[in-house]
Each structure stands twice: as structure tokens, then as C-alpha cells.
């Protein structure tokens, strides 16, 4: 950052970019076995849902010419 050339009425505003705290945050708590298992089960459930939607949705979205041929043969017979 560039230094300000105009006078600043409060010294802490001028030196805010250089301020370092001497207070260290507490260490992060490690996740328990149950929390890890829950997170992994949630992730697996989401992935399985996406794969299931893809498997079930793909045949519905495909346009097959075989079905049209069967329909045209059925309409010719009547």
C-alpha cells in the first residue's frame, strides 16, 4: 500500500495497514469420529442422488428412432 501524504488526525488510522495483533486465536477443535462419519455419509448421499438422477433422467431425455418406427408401423396396420 502507498503511504498517505496528507496528515491524518488519528495515528491508528494511518498505521492500520501495519497493525499486528499479539493475541493468537485458540487452536481449532478437531472433528470427532461421528462428525467425520456424518459428513462422509452426507457427501455419499448427495453423490448417489446426482448419479441416480442422471441414470433415471438419461433414458427419458433420449429420443430413440426405434420407438417412432414402432408407432408408424402400428398406425399403418389400423
Secondary structure, 3 states (H helix, E strand, C coil): CCCCCCCCCCHHHHCHHHCCCCCCCCCCCCCCHHHHHHHHHHHHHHHHHHHHHHHHHHHHHCCCHHHHHHHHHHHHHC
